[in-house]
């Protein structure tokens, strides 16, 4: 099992009506798991935990090529104590309603 030592995460997690910011909760969970948490989305960040967050975060993370994961990924890592495969828990950009995967495919075909 790989430790979460290599994870440097930026968290952008909100309630579905976008009024409550839940990022702190997940930042704490990540810290408890031994990951590092960044207050800004900078070049050191490896993972963005995203749920109903800002479109700017989503776009920047995609441009940077970092892993964008859902809150379920954090919970699964915490439950199992191992570094779970990120591709199993892709975040969804609710602004577009497209899962990350199909967005990548679309970009590839329609460039």
Buried (B, 14 or more C-beta within 10 A) or exposed (E): EEEBEEBBBBBBBBEEEEEEBBBEEBBEBBEEBEBBBBEEBEEEBBBBBBBBBBEEBBEBBBEBEBBBBBBBBBBBBBEEEEBBEBEEBBBBBBEEEBBBEEBEEEEEEEE
